[in-house]
Amino acid sequence: MTTAIKKVFVSYSWRVEHDTGIVDALELLCKARDIQLVWDNNALQHGDLIREFMDQLSGGEHVITVFSDAYFKSNWCMYELLTTWQRGDFKDRTHPINADGIDLQNGDCRIKVTDFWKAKYEAAESKLAGRDPTVFIEEYKRVKLCRDIYQNINELINFAANRLTIPLDQLKAQQYAQILDLIYPKRAEDESQADDLFLQEIKALLAVDLKKSELFRDQVIKNCNLNFTDASGLNGYLINKCKNGQFVEIIQNLQSAFVDSCDELGGSDSIKIRKLYQAAEDTLAKLVLFNVKNEWMAQYRKKRMLNNPQEHVLPDMSFSGVEVVVSRDEQTIPRFRYGQQDLNLQSGNGVALEPGYRSEDVVRDIIKRLYYRVMEHEISSQMDESHALDILQRTIKQRKQQKNLKLRKNYFLLLPEDSNSPLADNDVQKKIRALLPDLSFIRLKSGANEETFVVEDVELMVAISDFYKTLEAYKPQ
C-alpha cells in the first residue's frame, strides 16, 4: 500500500537560510516522513512568476514560517505571511520557527518592526505623490502592499508573540519532530513496531543480566520452582509472568534468590557479590517495563501525537511510576534510588519538588538539583555555574542520543499540580526549557484513574521499594 504524500510550504528569508541551512535540513527530514517540502529552491524555475508561487504558499494546508529579523523586514516574506493570515485558519496551518532569536515578546521589538513598516509605507507613498495611478499601476500595487503590511503587522506579530516557539537548538536536537509530528504524525503502527523492537531488545538484555551471576540465576530457578534444564528460557518465563499480572510474586522470588545467594557467598567474594547485586538490580529494571499495558501505551502515544507530541501528560501515579512509563515511552531502561533518609523509592532519572517548596531563585535551584542527579555530585564552590550548566546540557543531550540502550538515559522534571508552586510559573518553565532543551517535562492529571499498569501502581511500587530495601542491606562497599 502506497503512503500518501503530505505537502508543506515554507516561508523564509534567503539571507537567514544562507546562514543557518534550516530549510535544507527540513527538506531531508521531510523526505524521510513522506512529506513534500515545497520552497522556491525546488518549486521555481527560471522565468516563473514569484507572486504565483507565493499565492500557492499562502493557501497551503501547512506552512512553516522561519521567523527572523530579516524576515519581518522583507516585502516578499511579509506578503506571504499577510496573505496566509488573510486566508484564515492561521493558527492551525502555520508552524513557526525562530531562526535568530528575535524577541517578539518584547514590546520594544514589536513597536520597532511596526515603525519600520510605517516609514517604508510613507516613503513609498511619497515617491508616487502626484504621479498618474493609471500609468504607475504596479508601483501603486507595491505601495498598497506596504500599506496593508503596516496596517496589519502589529496584530500579526502580537499573535506570533503569544505562540509557544521552541528554541532552535531544541528543534534541531529533536530533528524538528515537534513540528513535523504535527504536520504528519508518525503512524500508530510505526510506534507499535518500534515498541515491539524495543521490548525484544530488553528481553535479550535480560538474558545477559541473568548470566552475570550463575548463582543468582540458579537461585531464581529454584525459588520459582522450575525444572529448567536449559536456563536460556528463564528470561521469557519471567517476562510472561509479569505480563500475566504476577510481577509481585516474581519480584519476591528474585528478592529471595538474592538473599539466598548472598548467604551462600557469605561475604567471602566481593567480586561475586558485586556481580550478584548488579544482576539482581538490572533484572528488575528490565522486568518492570513489561508492567506497562501495551494497549494503554498505544492509546497514550496516539493521543500525544494528535495533541502535542512533546508534552508528557500522564495519569495520576507515583514518582517512580512516572520513571517506568517515561522509560517505556522514551525507550530507555528505568533506574531507581532508595532514599535512606526518607525510606522511599525514588526515580533515578527524574527530579520533583517536595510539597510546600519555596526558593528565591527556583531556576538556579532546579539546575543544581538536576546537576546532582545527572552528574551524581554537587556543583563545587570552585566551579563556575555557567560552566556547570554547559556540562549539564551536553551530558543530558549525549545520554539521550546514545545508540546503545544500556547507555541511553532520559532525564525529566515533574511539574507540580500545586498552582502555588514556583515551578508552576510558565516563565520559570520557559527559562528551564531554554537552558535545558533536552530535558523532558512531565505533568500528571489529577483524579485520573486510567489503568496504566498490569499490576496497580501502589502494589508495583511497594514491591520494587521492598526489593531495593533488601538490596541496600546487602549493598557491596
ABEGO torsion letter per residue (X at the ends): XBBBBBBBBBBBBAAAAAAAGAAAAAAAAAAAAGBBBBBAAAABBBGBBAAAAAAAAAABABBBBBBBAAAAABAAAAAAAAAAAAAEGAAAABBBBBAAGBBAABAAAAAAAAAAAAAAAAAAAAAABGBBAAABAAAAAAAAAAAAAAAAAAAAAAAAAABBBBBAAAAAAAGGAAAAAAABBBBAAAAAAAAAAAAAAAAAAAAAAAAABAAAAAAAAAAAGBABABAAAAAAAAAAAAAAGAAAAAAAAAAAAAAAAAAAAGGABAAAAAAAAAAAAAAAAAAAAAABBAAAAAAAAAAAAABBAABBBBBBBBAAAAAAAAAAAAGBBBBBBBBAAAGBBBBAABBBBBBGBBBABAAAAAAAAAAAAAAGBBBBAABBAAAAAAAAAAAAAAAAABABAAABBBBBBBBBABAABAAABAAAAAAAAAABAABBBBBBBBGBABBABABBAAAAAAAAAAAAAAAAAABBX
